[in-house]
Amino acid sequence: MAALTRLVEVAPNVYVARSRLYATATTVLLDGHGGALVIDPSWEPDELAAIPADLAALGVTCAAGLATHMHYDHVLWHPDLGYVPRWATPGTVRATVEHREQVLAPLVGEMPDDLIAIAAHLTPIAGTELEWRGPKAIVHEHDAHAMHHLALEIPDWGLLVAGDMMSDLELPMPDVDDVDLVRYRTGLDSLQDVVRRTRLLVPGHGTDAHDPMARWDADRRYLDDVVEKGRTDDPRATDPEMAELHTANLARAGRTPRG
């Protein structure tokens, strides 16, 4: 087998590549029949091009794609991955159709026009399971980081691909219309039992977790601290890259930053 450029095997049939930008994850799941499910391929043009090359090195082809949510860095694609279904929740599909220009605006001037043109062409998921050739894949939809966001669970593998939730690098980042953190906490709570039965969690940004409940607990504790105390000892909040988000979360909770 040729050497892989980006993908790293993190568990049997599970490969992850991390982008130079924001440690964004591309997750690839092998279905055991020569096909691969490519989740949130990212980010820069050379990194996108490396994904189909790595699939070829693994001796598999892209059978389908999946976008965990509507944000521009999660709806990208590369033509060499092929014209296959690129699933997302029905709400995400509607949003990317109705607000396509707004969704893709951050890519203008940053990505080649041909890659922008093929971004965000998504297919609605029918039901709560993916119709692929691999093991049962359950879709858990919630409205936390984004409306109609999903986390994908593969129970037989003890795997949860969490989208932009439960990162070790990023604080909880609510949807722009979440004015009080209630929606985010509700969405996070909806995943508690799923995370509890998970052995490996792949977040959309940051590193993989082999103690997924610790990630869930960290996010819930942070949100509780912000709402109840107006302060937190979460180390992520000391990252200068997170300062603006932390201040916004305090404002959502009706709190003001403390020195």
N, C-alpha and C positions, 0 to 999 in steps of 0.2 A: 504494500500500500504506500502511495506517495505521502510525504509528510504533510500534515495539516498546517495551514497558515494561521488560522484564528481559532478554530473550534478546539475546545478542551473537553475531554470526557470527564464528567463529574459523577456519573453513576452509569450502570449498564443502560445503553440506548439513549442516554441523555448527554447532550453536548451543549456547552455554553461558550460564547465569545463575548468579550467585553470591549467596548469601544474606547477610543482615546477620549471621546467627549462624554463626560459625566458618568463614566463606567457603565454605560448603557448596555443592557444584555440583549444578545440574540440567542434564543434558545432553540435547539433542534432536537426533536424526538424521533427516533427511528421506529417504524411500525413493525419491523421484523419480516417484512415482505418486499424489501427493496425500496421502500418509500420513506420519505421524511416529512414531518410537519415542521415548518419554519415559523417561529413565533417572534414577532416584533423585530425583523431584521434591521440592523442599524450599523453604521450611521453615515460616515463619510463615503464618497464614491468608491475608493479603493477597498474599504472595509466591506461594503455591500458586495462588490465583485468577488471578494474572497470567499463568501459563503457558498455560492454554487460550485466554485472550484474545490472547496473542502468537501462538499457532498460528493463530487465526482471521485475525490481521493478515497472516500469511504465506500465507494461503489454503490451509492444510492442516488435516487433522483427526488426532487421536490414533488410531493404528491398534493400538498395543500399548504396554505399559509394561515396565520391567525394574528389578528391585531387585538391586543388586550383592551385598548381604548382608543379614543379619537385623536389624541394629541399627535402633532406632526412627526415627532420622532418615533412613533410606534405604528405608523401607517406606510412606511417606506417599503420599497420593493426593488428588485433588480431584474432586468429582462431575462437574464440567463437562468433565473429560477423558474421561468416558464409561465404560461397562461393557465393557471390552476385556480381552484376556488381559494379565496383569501377571506376566511371567516371572521366575523365579528358579531357582537350582539345586534339585534335588529335596531335598537336605539342608536347605537354607534353608527350603523350604516345610514340611518336617516340623517343623523347630524352631519356626517361627512358629505352627503349629497346636498343637503339644504344649505350648508355653510362651507362648501368646499374652499372657496377663495380665502375665507377667514382661517380655516384649519391649516391650510398650506402656506399662508403668508410668511411665517417665519423662515421658510425654506428659500424664498425668492432671494436671489443673489448669493445664497450659500450653497446651493446644490445645482447641478446642471439641469437645464430645462427638460431634458428627456426623462430624467429621473423624477422630477416633480410631476410630469405628465402622467406617469404610471402609478404615482402614489395614491393611496386612499381609494382604490377601486375594490370595494369590499362586498362580500356575499353574506347575507344574514344567516345566522345559525338557526336551524329548525329544532326547537326543543331545548333540552338541557344537556344533551350529550352530542359530541362530535361524531359524525359518520365517517370514521377513518378505519384503517385496517389494523390498527394497534389495539391495545387493551382499552377498556372503558375509560373515557375521558369526559369528566363532568364539568360543566360550566357553572360557575358560581357568580351570578351577576349582582352588583351592588352599586350604590351611588356615593362614593367616597372621594377618591382622588379625581374622578371624572364621572359624569353621569353615564350610566350603562357600562361601567367598567366591569371587567371580568377577571376572575382568577380561574385557572384550569387545574383540576385535580386528576391525577392518574392513581386511583386507589391501590392498584396492584403493585405499583412502584413506590408508594408512600411519597409521592411527589406533588408539590404545589408550585405552579408557575404563577407568581402573585401579581404580575404587572407592577405598577408604581405604588406598591404598598410594602411596608415592613422592611425598609432598607436600613442597612447599618450606617450609611453615609448621609442619607437625607432624612430630615424631619418629616412627619406627616404633612402632606401638601394637599389641602382641601381644594375641591372644585371652586372656581372663582365666584360662583353664586352661593357658596356655603357661608352664610353670614354669622353663624354662631357655633360652629363645630358639631352641631347635633347630627347633621347628616353624615359627617365623617365618622363620628363615634358609632353611629348606628351601622354603617357599612362595615367598619372594623369588627364590631361585635358579631355581625352575621357570619364572619369567617372563623370565629373562635373554635368551634367544634371541628371544623375542617383542619385548621392548623394543628389542633391537639392530636389528630390522628396522622399527621404528616411527619415524615422522617427527613425530607430534604425540601427546602424552600428556595426557589430562585426568584429574587426580586428584580424589578426592572432596572434598578441602578444599585451598584454596590456589590457585595460578595454573597455567595451562597451560604445558607444557614443549615447546619446539621442539628441545631436545637431550635426549631421553628417557633416554639412557644416563647422562647426568650425574646424573639423579635416582636411577637404580638404583645407580650407584656411590656416591652420597652415603649412601644407606640401608645398603648393604653395608659401607661403611667405618665408619659409626657403630656398627653391630652388632659388627663385628670389634674395634673399639676398646674397646667396653664389655666384651666377653668377654675379650679378651687383655690389656688394659691397665687396665681399670677407670676409664678417663677418656676424654674426647673433646674435640676442638676444633671440633666441629660447631656452627655458630652457632645452630642451632635449640635447642640445649641451654641457651643463655643466656636464652631467653625465659621469664619467670616463669610463663607459662601452661603451659610444658612441664616445670617443675621436678619436679612429682609423678611424671609419667610417666618422666622420666629416672631418678629415684631408684628407681622400681619396676623399670626395666630393669636397673639395676645390681644390685639384689637378685636378679633372675632369673638373672643371670650369676654370682651368688655373690660380688659385689663390694660394697664400702661406699663411699658418697660421699666424695670428697676435697675439702677446702677449697681 
